Amino acid sequence: MDDLKNLNEDQQKQLLFMMLVQQHQQIGMMGLGKIKNPATDKIERDLGSAKYAIDTLNALAEYTKGNLPTELKSYLDQSLTNLRLNYADEVKKGDTIAAESSKEEAQGDTESGETKED
């Protein structure tokens, strides 16, 4: 943080804003299972925390609309787009895994002679 001392007040605020965005982006990527959780040193998938990070950055984008320099707006927009695309990919993977699991269960039931009634 000593680097902040060499910057003027506006530059300090911009850097802090970028760090805030970066923190939420990292939380999102951890929730998506894309990077390790530094506390556990494991890849952990938690789509709820990823969605929370995306929603937080989205709110930040809405509340700062028209008040950000071009570079910060681009950084925030790019971070949101990256997280949203990765989130959609993970949700799709989850749906595929759930469908495959259901299909395997159904095949197992028919092979064992069991039938499910609704």
C-alpha positions in Angstrom: 0.0 0.0 0.0 3.0 2.3 0.1 2.5 2.7 -3.6 -0.6 4.8 -2.9 1.6 7.5 -1.3 3.2 8.2 -4.7 -0.2 8.8 -6.4 -2.4 11.9 -6.3 -5.8 11.6 -4.7 -7.7 10.8 -7.8 -5.2 8.1 -8.9 -5.5 6.6 -5.4 -9.3 6.4 -5.6 -9.1 4.8 -9.1 -6.6 2.2 -7.9 -8.8 1.4 -4.8 -11.8 1.1 -7.1 -9.9 -1.4 -9.3 -8.8 -3.4 -6.3 -12.4 -3.6 -5.1 -13.5 -4.9 -8.5 -10.6 -7.3 -8.6 -11.5 -8.7 -5.1 -15.1 -9.4 -6.2 -13.8 -10.9 -9.4 -11.6 -13.3 -7.5 -14.4 -14.2 -5.1 -16.5 -15.0 -8.2 -13.8 -17.0 -9.8 -13.3 -19.0 -6.6 -17.0 -19.7 -6.5 -16.9 -20.9 -10.1 -14.1 -23.3 -9.2 -11.7 -21.5 -11.6 -9.1 -20.6 -8.9 -8.1 -22.0 -5.6 -9.5 -20.7 -2.3 -6.4 -19.4 -0.6 -7.8 -20.3 2.9 -8.2 -24.0 2.0 -5.8 -24.2 -0.9 -8.5 -26.2 -2.7 -10.7 -25.7 -5.8 -14.2 -25.2 -4.4 -17.3 -24.6 -6.5 -20.0 -22.5 -4.9 -22.2 -20.9 -7.5 -24.1 -19.0 -4.9 -21.0 -17.0 -3.9 -20.1 -16.5 -7.5 -23.6 -15.1 -8.2 -23.3 -12.8 -5.1 -20.0 -11.4 -6.5 -21.6 -10.8 -9.9 -24.6 -9.2 -8.4 -22.4 -6.9 -6.3 -20.4 -5.8 -9.3 -23.5 -5.3 -11.3 -24.9 -3.1 -8.6 -21.7 -1.2 -8.5 -21.9 -0.7 -12.3 -25.5 0.6 -12.0 -24.7 3.0 -9.2 -21.6 4.4 -10.8 -23.2 4.7 -14.3 -22.0 8.0 -15.9 -19.5 8.7 -13.1 -16.5 6.5 -14.0 -13.6 7.3 -16.2 -13.5 5.3 -19.4 -10.7 3.0 -18.2 -12.5 2.1 -14.9 -15.8 1.5 -16.7 -14.1 -0.7 -19.2 -12.4 -2.7 -16.4 -15.6 -3.2 -14.5 -17.5 -4.1 -17.7 -14.9 -6.6 -18.8 -14.8 -8.2 -15.3 -18.6 -8.5 -15.3 -18.6 -10.0 -18.8 -15.9 -12.5 -17.9 -17.7 -13.6 -14.7 -21.1 -13.8 -16.4 -19.8 -16.0 -19.2 -18.0 -18.3 -16.8 -21.1 -18.5 -14.6 -23.3 -19.4 -17.5 -20.7 -22.1 -18.5 -20.7 -23.5 -15.0 -24.5 -23.5 -14.7 -24.6 -25.3 -18.0 -22.1 -27.9 -16.8 -24.2 -28.3 -13.7 -27.3 -29.0 -15.7 -25.4 -31.5 -17.9 -24.1 -33.3 -14.8 -27.6 -33.4 -13.3 -29.1 -34.7 -16.5 -26.4 -37.4 -16.9 -26.9 -38.4 -13.2 -30.7 -38.7 -13.7 -30.2 -40.7 -16.9 -27.8 -43.1 -15.1 -30.2 -43.5 -12.2 -33.0 -44.2 -14.6 -30.9 -46.7 -16.5 -29.9 -48.4 -13.2 -33.6 -48.6 -12.2 -34.7 -50.2 -15.5 -31.8 -52.6 -15.4 -32.7 -53.8 -11.9 -36.4 -54.2 -12.9 -37.6 -51.3 -10.8 -39.9 -48.6 -12.2 -40.6 -45.2 -10.8 -44.2 -44.1 -10.3 -45.0 -40.3 -10.2 
